[in-house]
């Protein structure tokens, strides 16, 4: 019997394979962003100082590398780099920790004032 994870993995692989058969030759597949930092989750699960939910952050940290592995496997089967995986959580973390690199001076002020990290 297939686990829910294995079934979902197989469904995603089938969808990606179908996109390729329909002519897709460059597809960006994004992982999850910082799930524990979504405003609704912050309101329900966040800490007293606005910290992100560690449980959900951990879940996305587990999911994103598996997505990259799945995309790599599919590209190997196709013999071409059709699917490109983007780890949006790492992008978000980079933006928050170094906003000046992106031309945003306001983020650092808000983080400092409200003690967000």
RAZI-V439893 format. One record per backbone hydrogen bond with DSSP energy under -0.5 kcal/mol. CO is the residue of the C=O (numbers start at 0). NH is the residue of the N-H. E is the energy in kcal/mol with one decimal. If there is no record, write none. Layout:
BEGIN
{{CO/NH/E} {CO/NH/E}}
END
This chain:
BEGIN
{{2/6/-2.6} {3/7/-2.4} {4/8/-2.5} {5/9/-2.4} {6/10/-2.3} {7/11/-2.4} {8/12/-2.4} {9/13/-2.3} {10/14/-2.4} {11/15/-2.7} {12/16/-2.5} {13/17/-2.3} {14/18/-2.3} {15/19/-1.9} {16/20/-2.2} {17/21/-1.7} {18/23/-2.5} {19/22/-1.6} {26/28/-0.6} {26/83/-3.1} {27/29/-0.6} {28/85/-2.5} {31/88/-0.8} {32/34/-1.9} {33/36/-2.3} {34/37/-1.2} {35/52/-2.1} {37/40/-0.7} {37/41/-2.6} {38/42/-2.1} {39/43/-1.7} {40/44/-3.7} {40/45/-1.0} {41/45/-0.9} {46/49/-1.4} {50/46/-1.0} {51/53/-0.5} {52/56/-2.2} {53/57/-2.6} {54/58/-1.8} {55/59/-2.1} {56/60/-1.9} {57/61/-1.6} {58/62/-2.2} {59/63/-2.4} {60/64/-0.6} {61/65/-0.9} {62/66/-2.1} {63/67/-2.0} {64/68/-2.1} {65/69/-2.3} {66/70/-2.6} {67/71/-2.5} {68/72/-2.3} {69/73/-2.4} {70/74/-2.7} {71/75/-2.2} {72/76/-2.1} {73/77/-2.2} {74/78/-1.7} {74/79/-1.5} {79/81/-1.7} {81/26/-2.7} {83/28/-3.3} {85/30/-2.7} {85/87/-1.3} {86/90/-1.7} {87/91/-2.5} {88/92/-2.7} {89/93/-2.4} {90/94/-2.4} {91/95/-2.6} {92/96/-2.4} {93/97/-1.9} {97/100/-1.1} {98/101/-1.5} {98/103/-2.3} {99/102/-1.6} {102/104/-0.7} {104/108/-1.0} {105/109/-2.2} {106/110/-2.9} {107/111/-2.5} {108/112/-2.7} {109/113/-2.4} {110/114/-1.2} {110/115/-1.1}}
END
